[in-house]
Amino acid sequence: MVSASCQMLGTALCIIGWIGVIVACALPQWKVTAFIGQSIVTAQTTWEGIWMNCVIQSTGQMQCKVYDSMLALSRDLQAARALIIISVLIGIVGILLSMAGGKCTNSNTTIRDFYNPLVPQAQKRELGVSLFIGWGASALLIMGGAILCANCPPKDNYSAKYSAARSSAPKDYV
C-alpha cells in the first residue's frame, strides 16, 4: 500500500514538473526589462524568450516577434532551446516509463550582462518568470524521480518457495 502511494506521488510530481517545463518553454519571459537608475517610469517593457521577443507599451498594447533565424541567435539561446526540447522529450519518456513500471546557460548570461559595466543600461535584463517556473519544474522532476527510484520492491517479493510433496501411502522397505 505504501509503495503504491509513493509511486502515485512520484508520478504526479513528474507530471506536474513536466507541465512546468512546457510552460517555461512557451513563455517569452526569460529575460525582462531591468529598471535601472533614477527613473522607474518607462514607456515600454521588453520580454525576451527563447522563441520570440515581446514589447509591451504603457498603453497595454503588446507586440511579439518570432526570431527569424535559428543560426542568428546567440549560443546561450540556442543551447537553451536545445536543452528545453530535450527536457520535454525525456520527460515524456520518463512519465511513460513510470506509468509502465507503475534548465542553465541563459540565466548565467543574463546575470553576467547585468553586472557588466560595459553593457548599456538600456540593454540590461533581469531574470524572468519563465526561468523560475523552469527551476521549480526541475525540482519537481528531481523529487518525483527520486521517489520513484526509492520505491523499488524488495527482491524476494516475487520468489516462490516450494516444498517436497508428502505421500500418504505406506512405505515398504525390503
Accessible surface in RSA format (square Angstrom, percent):
REM  Atomic radii and reference values for relative SASA: ProtOr
REM  Chains: A
REM  Algorithm: Lee & Richards
REM  Probe-radius: 1.40
REM  Slices: 20
REM RES _ NUM      All-atoms   Total-Side   Main-Chain    Non-polar    All polar
REM                ABS   REL    ABS   REL    ABS   REL    ABS   REL    ABS   REL
RES MET A   1   197.92 102.5 153.95 101.9  43.97 104.7 134.35 114.2  63.57  84.2
RES VAL A   2   115.33  75.9 112.18 101.6   3.15   7.6 113.86  98.9   1.47   4.0
RES SER A   3    62.99  53.2  58.42  78.0   4.56  10.5  32.28  68.7  30.71  43.0
RES ALA A   4    48.58  44.7  45.22  69.8   3.37   7.7  48.28  68.0   0.31   0.8
RES SER A   5    61.08  51.6  54.49  72.7   6.59  15.2  44.08  93.9  17.00  23.8
RES CYS A   6    44.34  33.5  43.17  48.2   1.16   2.7   2.32   5.9  42.02  45.3
RES GLN A   7    34.75  19.4  34.75  25.4   0.00   0.0   3.58   7.6  31.17  23.6
RES MET A   8   139.52  72.3 131.67  87.1   7.85  18.7 105.16  89.4  34.36  45.5
RES LEU A   9    95.78  53.3  90.97  65.1   4.81  12.1  95.05  66.8   0.73   2.0
RES GLY A  10     0.00   0.0   0.00   N/A   0.00   0.0   0.00   0.0   0.00   0.0
RES THR A  11    17.33  12.3  17.33  17.6   0.00   0.0  15.33  20.6   2.00   3.0
RES ALA A  12    45.08  41.4  40.00  61.7   5.07  11.5  44.59  62.8   0.49   1.3
RES LEU A  13    29.08  16.2  29.08  20.8   0.00   0.0  29.08  20.4   0.00   0.0
RES CYS A  14    14.08  10.6  14.08  15.7   0.00   0.0   2.50   6.3  11.57  12.5
RES ILE A  15    53.10  30.2  53.10  39.6   0.00   0.0  53.10  38.2   0.00   0.0
RES ILE A  16    95.23  54.2  92.66  69.0   2.56   6.2  93.13  67.1   2.10   5.7
RES GLY A  17     0.00   0.0   0.00   N/A   0.00   0.0   0.00   0.0   0.00   0.0
RES TRP A  18    56.66  22.7  56.66  27.4   0.00   0.0  56.66  30.2   0.00   0.0
RES ILE A  19    88.42  50.3  88.42  65.9   0.00   0.0  88.42  63.7   0.00   0.0
RES GLY A  20    11.67  14.4   0.00   N/A  11.67  14.4  11.43  31.4   0.25   0.6
RES VAL A  21     9.00   5.9   8.68   7.9   0.32   0.8   9.00   7.8   0.00   0.0
RES ILE A  22    66.97  38.1  66.35  49.4   0.62   1.5  66.82  48.1   0.15   0.4
RES VAL A  23    58.34  38.4  55.93  50.6   2.41   5.8  58.34  50.7   0.00   0.0
RES ALA A  24     0.95   0.9   0.95   1.5   0.00   0.0   0.95   1.3   0.00   0.0
RES CYS A  25    14.99  11.3  14.99  16.7   0.00   0.0   1.21   3.1  13.78  14.9
RES ALA A  26    66.96  61.6  47.13  72.7  19.83  45.1  53.76  75.7  13.21  35.0
RES LEU A  27    57.68  32.1  56.65  40.5   1.03   2.6  56.80  39.9   0.89   2.4
RES PRO A  28    20.15  14.7  18.25  16.6   1.90   6.9  20.15  16.6   0.00   0.0
RES GLN A  29    32.33  18.1  32.33  23.6   0.00   0.0   1.82   3.9  30.51  23.1
RES TRP A  30     5.77   2.3   5.77   2.8   0.00   0.0   5.77   3.1   0.00   0.0
RES LYS A  31    31.07  15.2  31.07  19.1   0.00   0.0   4.91   4.4  26.16  27.9
RES VAL A  32    28.87  19.0  28.87  26.1   0.00   0.0  28.87  25.1   0.00   0.0
RES THR A  33    23.13  16.5  19.22  19.5   3.91   9.3  19.22  25.8   3.91   5.9
RES ALA A  34     9.24   8.5   0.00   0.0   9.24  21.0   0.00   0.0   9.24  24.5
RES PHE A  35    93.81  46.9  68.71  42.6  25.10  65.3  71.60  43.4  22.21  63.6
RES ILE A  36    54.51  31.0  32.35  24.1  22.16  53.4  35.25  25.4  19.26  52.3
RES GLY A  37    52.08  64.2   0.00   N/A  52.08  64.2  25.36  69.6  26.72  59.8
RES GLN A  38   185.53 103.7 152.83 111.7  32.70  77.9  65.97 140.4 119.56  90.7
RES SER A  39    72.45  61.2  56.11  74.9  16.33  37.6  50.65 107.9  21.79  30.5
RES ILE A  40   129.26  73.6 116.05  86.5  13.21  31.8 116.05  83.6  13.21  35.8
RES VAL A  41   129.08  84.9 110.99 100.5  18.09  43.6 115.23 100.1  13.85  37.6
RES THR A  42    60.76  43.2  37.96  38.5  22.80  54.3  39.37  52.9  21.38  32.3
RES ALA A  43    72.37  66.5  60.22  92.9  12.14  27.6  63.98  90.1   8.39  22.2
RES GLN A  44    85.65  47.9  79.43  58.0   6.22  14.8  17.88  38.1  67.76  51.4
RES THR A  45    39.65  28.2  39.64  40.2   0.00   0.0  18.16  24.4  21.49  32.5
RES THR A  46    22.20  15.8  22.20  22.5   0.00   0.0  10.02  13.5  12.18  18.4
RES TRP A  47    56.17  22.5  56.17  27.2   0.00   0.0  48.85  26.0   7.32  11.9
RES GLU A  48    41.40  23.8  40.74  30.8   0.67   1.6   6.75  13.0  34.66  28.3
RES GLY A  49     1.22   1.5   0.00   N/A   1.22   1.5   0.44   1.2   0.78   1.7
RES ILE A  50     0.33   0.2   0.01   0.0   0.31   0.8   0.01   0.0   0.31   0.9
RES TRP A  51    78.92  31.7  78.16  37.8   0.76   1.8  75.43  40.2   3.49   5.7
RES MET A  52    50.98  26.4  50.84  33.6   0.13   0.3  44.56  37.9   6.42   8.5
RES ASN A  53    54.20  37.4  52.66  50.9   1.55   3.7  11.91  28.7  42.29  40.9
RES CYS A  54     0.17   0.1   0.06   0.1   0.11   0.2   0.11   0.3   0.06   0.1
RES VAL A  55    41.16  27.1  41.16  37.3   0.00   0.0  41.16  35.8   0.00   0.0
RES ILE A  56    35.20  20.0  33.67  25.1   1.53   3.7  33.67  24.2   1.53   4.2
RES GLN A  57    54.90  30.7  51.17  37.4   3.73   8.9  13.45  28.6  41.45  31.4
RES SER A  58    90.20  76.2  48.03  64.1  42.17  97.1  37.52  79.9  52.68  73.8
RES THR A  59   121.61  86.5  80.35  81.5  41.26  98.3  84.72 113.8  36.89  55.8
RES GLY A  60    55.95  69.0   0.00   N/A  55.95  69.0  31.85  87.4  24.10  54.0
RES GLN A  61   102.18  57.1  92.15  67.3  10.03  23.9  34.38  73.2  67.80  51.4
RES MET A  62   103.63  53.7  75.19  49.8  28.43  67.7  68.57  58.3  35.05  46.4
RES GLN A  63   104.20  58.3  96.96  70.9   7.23  17.2  32.39  68.9  71.80  54.5
RES CYS A  64    60.16  45.5  23.73  26.5  36.43  85.6  16.66  42.2  43.50  46.9
RES LYS A  65   124.13  60.6 119.13  73.1   5.00  11.9 108.42  97.6  15.71  16.7
RES VAL A  66    94.19  62.0  87.15  78.9   7.04  17.0  87.15  75.7   7.04  19.1
RES TYR A  67    45.86  21.4  30.13  17.1  15.74  40.9  27.96  21.0  17.90  22.1
RES ASP A  68   127.55  89.3  85.39  85.0  42.17  99.7  37.77  88.9  89.78  89.5
RES SER A  69    49.60  41.9  41.41  55.3   8.19  18.9  32.64  69.5  16.96  23.8
RES MET A  70   104.01  53.9  94.32  62.4   9.68  23.1  62.34  53.0  41.66  55.2
RES LEU A  71   162.15  90.3 140.02 100.2  22.12  55.6 140.38  98.6  21.77  58.6
RES ALA A  72    87.25  80.2  46.45  71.7  40.80  92.8  57.88  81.5  29.36  77.8
RES LEU A  73    22.86  12.7  10.87   7.8  11.99  30.1  13.35   9.4   9.51  25.6
RES SER A  74    63.57  53.7  47.48  63.4  16.09  37.1  50.71 108.0  12.86  18.0
RES ARG A  75   211.87  89.0 203.07 103.5   8.79  20.9  79.18 108.2 132.69  80.4
RES ASP A  76    21.30  14.9  15.01  14.9   6.29  14.9  13.53  31.8   7.77   7.7
RES LEU A  77    19.94  11.1  19.94  14.3   0.00   0.0  19.94  14.0   0.00   0.0
RES GLN A  78    47.53  26.6  45.75  33.4   1.77   4.2  10.03  21.4  37.49  28.4
RES ALA A  79    34.77  32.0  26.80  41.4   7.98  18.1  34.30  48.3   0.47   1.2
RES ALA A  80     5.15   4.7   2.93   4.5   2.22   5.1   5.15   7.3   0.00   0.0
RES ARG A  81    23.12   9.7  23.12  11.8   0.00   0.0   5.08   6.9  18.04  10.9
RES ALA A  82    47.61  43.8  38.36  59.2   9.24  21.0  47.61  67.0   0.00   0.0
RES LEU A  83    81.28  45.3  77.74  55.6   3.54   8.9  77.74  54.6   3.54   9.5
RES ILE A  84     3.20   1.8   3.20   2.4   0.00   0.0   3.20   2.3   0.00   0.0
RES ILE A  85    72.05  41.0  72.05  53.7   0.00   0.0  72.05  51.9   0.00   0.0
RES ILE A  86    85.96  48.9  85.43  63.6   0.53   1.3  85.96  61.9   0.00   0.0
RES SER A  87    33.14  28.0  23.69  31.6   9.45  21.8  18.43  39.2  14.71  20.6
RES VAL A  88    22.97  15.1  22.97  20.8   0.00   0.0  22.97  20.0   0.00   0.0
RES LEU A  89   100.54  56.0  99.52  71.2   1.02   2.6  99.85  70.1   0.70   1.9
RES ILE A  90   113.28  64.5 112.19  83.6   1.09   2.6 112.32  80.9   0.96   2.6
RES GLY A  91    10.62  13.1   0.00   N/A  10.62  13.1   9.57  26.3   1.05   2.4
RES ILE A  92    65.78  37.4  63.85  47.6   1.93   4.7  65.59  47.2   0.19   0.5
RES VAL A  93    82.67  54.4  81.91  74.2   0.76   1.8  82.61  71.8   0.06   0.2
RES GLY A  94    34.77  42.9   0.00   N/A  34.77  42.9  29.70  81.5   5.07  11.3
RES ILE A  95    17.85  10.2  17.46  13.0   0.39   0.9  17.50  12.6   0.35   1.0
RES LEU A  96   110.74  61.7 106.48  76.2   4.25  10.7 106.80  75.0   3.94  10.6
RES LEU A  97   120.38  67.0 113.31  81.1   7.07  17.8 113.57  79.8   6.81  18.3
RES SER A  98    13.33  11.3   2.76   3.7  10.57  24.4  12.77  27.2   0.57   0.8
RES MET A  99   107.51  55.7  83.84  55.5  23.67  56.4  61.80  52.5  45.71  60.6
RES ALA A 100    89.21  82.0  45.68  70.5  43.53  99.0  58.14  81.9  31.07  82.3
RES GLY A 101    67.03  82.7   0.00   N/A  67.03  82.7  38.08 104.5  28.95  64.8
RES GLY A 102    40.26  49.6   0.00   N/A  40.26  49.6  30.05  82.5  10.21  22.9
RES LYS A 103    56.88  27.7  43.73  26.8  13.14  31.3  50.16  45.1   6.72   7.2
RES CYS A 104    62.06  46.9   6.13   6.8  55.92 131.4   4.79  12.1  57.27  61.7
RES THR A 105    59.00  42.0  54.15  54.9   4.85  11.6  56.61  76.0   2.40   3.6
RES ASN A 106     1.02   0.7   0.78   0.8   0.24   0.6   0.45   1.1   0.56   0.5
RES SER A 107    11.22   9.5  11.22  15.0   0.00   0.0   0.77   1.6  10.45  14.6
RES ASN A 108    90.57  62.5  85.54  82.7   5.03  12.1  19.85  47.8  70.72  68.4
RES THR A 109    20.73  14.7  20.73  21.0   0.00   0.0  13.37  18.0   7.35  11.1
RES THR A 110     3.88   2.8   1.68   1.7   2.20   5.2   3.58   4.8   0.30   0.5
RES ILE A 111    78.64  44.8  77.36  57.6   1.28   3.1  78.64  56.6   0.00   0.0
RES ARG A 112   138.51  58.2 127.95  65.2  10.56  25.1  69.47  94.9  69.04  41.8
RES ASP A 113    42.94  30.1  42.94  42.7   0.00   0.0   7.86  18.5  35.08  35.0
RES PHE A 114    56.19  28.1  53.19  32.9   3.00   7.8  53.19  32.2   3.00   8.6
RES TYR A 115   163.08  76.1 140.20  79.8  22.88  59.5 100.03  75.2  63.05  77.7
RES ASN A 116    46.43  32.0  41.89  40.5   4.54  10.9   9.40  22.6  37.03  35.8
RES PRO A 117   118.95  86.7  87.38  79.7  31.57 114.8  93.56  77.2  25.39 157.8
RES LEU A 118   158.13  88.1 131.73  94.2  26.40  66.4 135.37  95.1  22.76  61.2
RES VAL A 119    28.47  18.7  24.30  22.0   4.17  10.0  25.12  21.8   3.34   9.1
RES PRO A 120    75.65  55.1  63.60  58.0  12.04  43.8  75.65  62.5   0.00   0.0
RES GLN A 121   106.30  59.4  96.10  70.2  10.20  24.3  31.53  67.1  74.77  56.7
RES ALA A 122    88.83  81.7  60.51  93.4  28.32  64.4  72.99 102.8  15.84  42.0
RES GLN A 123   115.78  64.7 103.71  75.8  12.08  28.8  28.52  60.7  87.26  66.2
RES LYS A 124    24.50  12.0  23.81  14.6   0.68   1.6   0.33   0.3  24.16  25.7
RES ARG A 125    36.60  15.4  34.78  17.7   1.82   4.3   7.93  10.8  28.67  17.4
RES GLU A 126    76.11  43.7  71.90  54.4   4.21  10.0  20.87  40.4  55.24  45.1
RES LEU A 127    45.78  25.5  29.44  21.1  16.34  41.1  29.44  20.7  16.34  44.0
RES GLY A 128     1.84   2.3   0.00   N/A   1.84   2.3   1.84   5.0   0.00   0.0
RES VAL A 129    69.10  45.5  62.98  57.0   6.11  14.7  64.59  56.1   4.51  12.2
RES SER A 130     0.41   0.3   0.00   0.0   0.41   0.9   0.00   0.0   0.41   0.6
RES LEU A 131     4.62   2.6   3.03   2.2   1.59   4.0   4.43   3.1   0.19   0.5
RES PHE A 132   107.08  53.6  98.54  61.0   8.53  22.2  98.91  60.0   8.17  23.4
RES ILE A 133    55.37  31.5  46.74  34.8   8.62  20.8  53.78  38.7   1.59   4.3
RES GLY A 134     9.89  12.2   0.00   N/A   9.89  12.2   8.43  23.1   1.46   3.3
RES TRP A 135    94.16  37.8  89.79  43.5   4.38  10.3  82.70  44.1  11.46  18.6
RES GLY A 136    35.78  44.1   0.00   N/A  35.78  44.1  33.61  92.2   2.17   4.9
RES ALA A 137     3.77   3.5   0.38   0.6   3.38   7.7   1.83   2.6   1.94   5.1
RES SER A 138    41.12  34.7  40.49  54.0   0.63   1.5  27.87  59.3  13.25  18.6
RES ALA A 139    47.50  43.7  42.37  65.4   5.13  11.7  47.27  66.6   0.23   0.6
RES LEU A 140    46.70  26.0  46.70  33.4   0.00   0.0  46.70  32.8   0.00   0.0
RES LEU A 141    42.68  23.8  36.39  26.0   6.30  15.8  36.64  25.7   6.04  16.3
RES ILE A 142   126.64  72.1 118.79  88.5   7.85  18.9 124.94  90.0   1.70   4.6
RES MET A 143    93.91  48.6  90.79  60.1   3.12   7.4  53.63  45.6  40.28  53.4
RES GLY A 144     0.00   0.0   0.00   N/A   0.00   0.0   0.00   0.0   0.00   0.0
RES GLY A 145    24.90  30.7   0.00   N/A  24.90  30.7  24.90  68.3   0.00   0.0
RES ALA A 146    57.95  53.3  45.92  70.9  12.03  27.4  53.50  75.3   4.45  11.8
RES ILE A 147    44.49  25.3  40.29  30.0   4.20  10.1  43.46  31.3   1.03   2.8
RES LEU A 148    38.82  21.6  25.69  18.4  13.12  33.0  25.69  18.0  13.12  35.3
RES CYS A 149    96.54  73.0  81.03  90.4  15.51  36.5  29.39  74.5  67.15  72.4
RES ALA A 150    90.05  82.8  50.45  77.9  39.60  90.1  62.56  88.1  27.49  72.8
RES ASN A 151    31.45  21.7  16.06  15.5  15.39  37.1   8.25  19.8  23.20  22.4
RES CYS A 152    97.54  73.8  74.67  83.3  22.87  53.7  30.64  77.6  66.90  72.1
RES PRO A 153    75.06  54.7  58.44  53.3  16.62  60.4  63.20  52.2  11.87  73.7
RES PRO A 154    82.67  60.2  69.81  63.6  12.86  46.7  82.03  67.7   0.64   4.0
RES LYS A 155   199.89  97.5 171.93 105.5  27.96  66.6 124.40 112.0  75.49  80.4
RES ASP A 156   101.49  71.1  86.46  86.1  15.04  35.6  31.39  73.9  70.10  69.9
RES ASN A 157    95.94  66.2  64.31  62.1  31.63  76.2  10.88  26.2  85.06  82.2
RES TYR A 158   176.33  82.3 144.04  82.0  32.29  84.0 114.56  86.1  61.76  76.1
RES SER A 159    67.33  56.9  40.72  54.3  26.62  61.3  45.90  97.7  21.44  30.0
RES ALA A 160    68.44  62.9  38.17  58.9  30.27  68.9  45.15  63.6  23.29  61.7
RES LYS A 161   185.95  90.7 149.96  92.0  35.98  85.7 101.26  91.1  84.69  90.2
RES TYR A 162   199.93  93.3 162.15  92.3  37.79  98.3 127.97  96.2  71.97  88.7
RES SER A 163   109.07  92.2  76.37 101.9  32.70  75.3  51.27 109.2  57.80  81.0
RES ALA A 164    95.57  87.9  65.28 100.7  30.29  68.9  76.36 107.5  19.20  50.9
RES ALA A 165   105.60  97.1  66.59 102.8  39.00  88.7  76.37 107.6  29.22  77.4
RES ARG A 166   232.80  97.7 196.50 100.2  36.30  86.4  74.04 101.2 158.76  96.2
RES SER A 167    85.21  72.0  53.17  71.0  32.04  73.8  45.12  96.1  40.09  56.2
RES SER A 168   121.62 102.8  82.18 109.7  39.44  90.9  55.29 117.7  66.34  92.9
RES ALA A 169    62.65  57.6  49.60  76.5  13.05  29.7  55.23  77.8   7.41  19.6
RES PRO A 170   122.48  89.3  97.21  88.6  25.27  91.9 108.89  89.9  13.59  84.5
RES LYS A 171   144.03  70.3 116.46  71.5  27.57  65.6  64.61  58.2  79.42  84.6
RES ASP A 172   131.84  92.4 100.39  99.9  31.45  74.4  35.10  82.6  96.74  96.5
RES TYR A 173   185.81  86.8 151.93  86.4  33.89  88.2 125.77  94.5  60.04  74.0
RES VAL A 174   196.13 129.1 125.89 114.0  70.24 169.3 149.43 129.8  46.70 126.7
END  Absolute sums over single chains surface
CHAIN  1 A    12065.7       9802.7       2263.0       8084.2       3981.5
END  Absolute sums over all chains
TOTAL         12065.7       9802.7       2263.0       8084.2       3981.5
